Amino acid sequence: MHNASDLPPHAPGRKATWFELFFDLVFVVAVAQLSGAYAHHYDLGGALVFALAFLAMWWCWLGHTFHATRFDDDSQGRRLLGFLQIAATALIGYGVSDPLGERAWAFGGGIAAFKLLLCLAYRGERRWRGAAGLIRVYATLYTVQALLWLAGAVSEPLRWAAWGLALGLDLLSPWLVARHTAAVPPHPEHLPERFGLFTIILLGEGMASVVHALDHGEHLHVSSVLAAAAGAGLSFGLWLLYFDRVKGQGERHIGDAVGGKRLRLWAYGHVPLYMGIASLAAGTVALSAPGALGLTTGAIYLGGLALAGLGLVLLGRAREQHAHP
């Protein structure tokens, strides 16, 4: 049993810092780059590349967010580390337009650098003895992942195996730290706020795609207007469903292992939601061109909508479990 002084304190009413907002905006620039590239390759192959790249990027954001909600005190040292993470994110954003081709070195190298910085961030928290187990697991995980992403960035023959294993570790990571979640819980107010803010920014990118759709050609045409109308309507609807219906931004109090399971369901629910929102933004631009709507492109667009719907269902389920233990 550890004393309260062995764990980082939860400041009451803690809010996202201005630096965290800066970080989120830069990160969404990288997501917008991915969405833009997807809009120009709006087919099954493009959808696969989009899904894999999005997952890899989102887990970087998730790693940064969970570290910040537990340990960040907005100190100068943390800001310096954060600036380096922003620089790594910019490199990822440059590489994400062709993550498996000529810019794989930038995409993989940027993620490798980001993971290494996350490792350093956790190693810098060793003074919190009550969080030693959590810190050890994350520091080891991010070191291994940094090496895998770097290997895939510099060696094309190793790329699929190394990056596939790194993504597998991302998917497995919540269970690797599951027994430490209740002992070192994330901040119950700050963490949902970060997710809520990221949701808003992604929906804002969805509205940016509406403008791009209308501006697709020299003159307005039926397909661009219809695509823009669909994109705007879905952005409005998703905002209402997330914030008013399922209340994904609601506080998340973790007191035991059951609470940890609910937290994982809530966090995982955001994966299809965010992927769906970004996919719909790409589809809004892709389908704005005359004659672009076909069986395959229509199915891909509906697939993005289905992903967003699945995310909302999972968030609704997580809310019900949280309200009725």
Buried (B, 14 or more C-beta within 10 A) or exposed (E): EEEEEBBBEBEEEBEBBEBBEBBBBBBBBBBBBBBBBBBEBBEEEBBEBBBBBBBBBBBBBBBBBBBBBBBBEEEEEBBEBBEBBBBBBBBBBBBBBBBBEEBBBBBBBBBBBBBBBBBBBBBBBEEBEBBBEBBBBBBEBBBBBBBBBBBBBBEEEBBEEBBEBBBEBBEEBBEBBBEBBBBBBBBBBBBBBBBBBBBBBBBBBBBBBBEBBBEBEEEEBEBBEBBBBBBBEBBEEBBEBBBEEBBBBBEBEBEEEEBBBBBBBBBBBBBBBBBBBBBBBBBBBBBBBEEBBEEEBEEBBEBBBBBBBBBBBBBBBBBEBBEEE
